[in-house]
Amino acid sequence: MLVVAGLTVDFGGVRALDHVDLSVPRGSITGLIGPNGAGKTTFIDAVTGFAEPTEGTVHFCGQEITRLAPNRRAERGLVRTFQSLELFEDLSVADNLAVAAEPEPWWGIFAEAVGRTPASSAAADSRWALELLGIDDIAGARPDELSHGQRRLVSVARALAARPRVVLLDEPAAGLDTAETERLGQHLRALPDAGVTTLLIDHDMSLVLGVCSEIHVLDFGRVIATGPAQTVRTDPNVIGAYLGVPT
């Protein structure tokens, strides 16, 4: 679904990503981990069009999208979350999702023919996303009435309400307690069956190791390890990146 080759991003004299190769197979939950400052968010930014790569290519569903605008990538089904939640505080949870789920303007031309209006389509997609994450009971609440954990889940649901083919989750478990993280993991495991391929970026190792079939590890902008959870867990390069190497 997603193939990144030689992706390099420079900010002035700083190389944030250095020739990164990474692929996300259809129907998978693939992990991307690394210590602080490794380049994980820069990678998401470059893949989704919010940072311009210096070198390399991004292919999505067989087509190159390296220079495509962020909104055009989203229209094709490549959607992301952000670490900052940025919810609309004066709207209900359902309406927050409906904003993301609103179809393209051309949809109205065919609405009567298929018996669905843009509003009804957005409402259905919003309900689907809320039910998928098990938070449909808070659809009528406003974000300022929710706990941090609930707000975090709403941000994930908002991305899913767009019915993406691939979703890139940037630190979805940030600030969640252990029980909330476990519930999030349970819901993430359901995404492939719902037709959503996932790239998960998170610092919570138990979450990533528990739900991802393959994991890539970044350090100083480079991929230092790739493989299944058990292989990555014991890789000396990964242990050194997280814990340091004795001198």
N, C-alpha and C positions, 0 to 999 in steps of 0.2 A: 504493500500500500504506500509506504514511504521509503524512499531510498535517498540517502544523503552521501555525497561523494566529495572528499577533499575540501570540506567546508572550512573556510578560514575567515575570521573576522578580526580586523585591526581597529583599535581606537587610538588614533595618533600613533605613538610609538609603542603602544601596548598591544600584544597579540593575545586576544581573549580566547580565540579558537584556532587550533593549529591543525589543518588538514584532517578533519574529523570524518570518518566513514561510519555510517550507521544505517541499519535498515529495520523496518517494523513490518513483520509479516501480517497478512490479512488474518483477522480473527484472534490476534494475540494481545496479551498485556505484556509489553516490553518495558523494562526498567532502565532508568538513567540516574546514576548516583555519583557522588563525589563530594569531597570536602568543600567548605565555604570558599568561594572564589574560584572554583574549578572551571566555571564557564557554562553551567547547566542552563541558567536562564538566558544567557546570550545565545545558546544553541536554539532554544525555543523561539527567541526573538528573530533569529535569522531564518529559521524554517517557516515561520508564519508571516514574515515580511516586515517586522518591526525593527530589524537591523540589517544593513546592507552588507553582504559578504564581500570580502576582498577577492576570494577565489572559491572555486567549488560549485557544485550544482545540487539542486533539490528537485527530485522527481516525485510526483504524487499521482498514484493510479496510472502510471505509465507515461505521464506528460511532464515536461520540465516546467517548473513554476518559479525558478530562481529569482526572476525579476518581477514577478507578479505582485500587485498591490495586496495588502492584507485582506481587504474586503473581498477581492476576487478569489483569494485562496479559501476564505470562509464559505463563499458561495459554492465552491466545488466540494465542500465537505471537510475541510481541514480547519478545526476549531481548537481554541486553547482557553485555559483559565489563566488568571493572573494572581500573583501572591497578594496584592492589595485587592480587597474584595470589591470596592466601588459599587455597592448596591444602591438602588434608588430608595432612599429612606422613606419617601412619602408615598411609595407604591406598595401594594400588597406583594407577598411572595409570588403569587400566581401572575400578577401583572409584571413583575420583574422578569419572569421567565417568558411571558408573552412578547415582551420587547425583543428578546433574542430569537423567538420562534416565528416572528412575523414574516410571512413569505415575501418574495420579490414582487414588485408592482405588477408584473405581467400576469401574475396568478389570477388577478381579478377578471381577466378576459375570459377565462375558462371556468370561473367559479360556479356559475349557474349550471353549466354542462355536467359537472361532476357532483353537484349538490353540496359543495362546501364553500363557504366564504373564507376570506383570509382570516377573519377573527375566529371562526370556529376551528379552522385548521391550527392556528396558534394555540388556542385553548386546549385542543386535544394533545398537541405535542408537549405542552406544559404539564398537563396531567400525567402523561406518560413518563416524563423525566422525574417528576416528584414521586410517583409510585415506584419507579425503578430504584430510587435512593431511599425509599421508605419514609418520606417526609411529607406525604400528601395531607397529613393532618394539620400542617401549619400553612396551608395554601392561602388562607385569609389573613394571616398575621402580617404585620409590617416588620422589616428587618430590625428596627430598634426595639422590638419586643422579644427578640430571639437571643439565645445564648451564642457565644462565639462559635461553638461547634455547629450549631444549627445554621448560622450565617455561612460558615465554610461549606456546608453541604448544599446550601442554596446556590452558592457560586458555581459549584460543580453541576448542579441541576440546570442552571441557566445555560451552561455550555451544551449540555445534552439536549436541551429543548430545541436547539437548532438542527437536531437530527444529523449529527456529523457522521461521516464515514470513518474519520480518525479524530480522536480528541487527545490533546496534549495537556496533561494535568500538572501544573507547576505548584508543588508543595501543598497538595490538598489536605494533608493531615497537620499542617502547621497550627499549633495551639490546641490541638485536640487531646483529650485525656486518653488513657489506655482503652477504656470501654468504647469511646467514640471512634477511635482508630480501628478497633476490631470490627465494629459495625460497618465502617467505611470500607474495609477490606472485603467484607461479605458482599456488599453491593457492587464493588468494582469487579468482583469475579463474575457477576452476571452480565457485564457489558458485552463480551464477545457474543454471547447467545442472543443479545439484543441487536446485533449487527454493528457494534461500535468497536473498532480497533483502537487500542489505547497505548500511549506512551506515558508512563508514570515517572515523574521526577519528585523525589521526596527524601528527607533526611531520616525518616523513620525506617530503620533497616528491617525491623520485624514486618512492617507493612510491605515493603518492596520485595523482600525475600519470600514472603508468604503468598504473594499474588502473581508475581512475574515469572513467565516461562524462560525468559532470557534477560540478562542484565548487562548493560554497558557501564563502564566506570571511567569518569573523566577526572583528570588531575592536571592543573596548569594548562587547560585547554586542549589536552590530548587524551585520546582513548588509551588507557593503560591495561584494560582487561575486558573481555567479552565472554559470556558463557552462561550456563545455567546457574541457578542460585548457589548450589553446593560448591561448584568450581570457583565462583567468584568469591565466596565467603572465605576460602582458604588460600586464595592467591596471594603470594608474598608482596607483590606490588600494591595490591589493594590494602593489605594490612599496613604496609609502610606509609601509604598515603593518608590513612586515617589516624594511625597511632604513632607514626614517626619511626625512624630507624635508629637504633642505638649507635652512639659514636664512641 
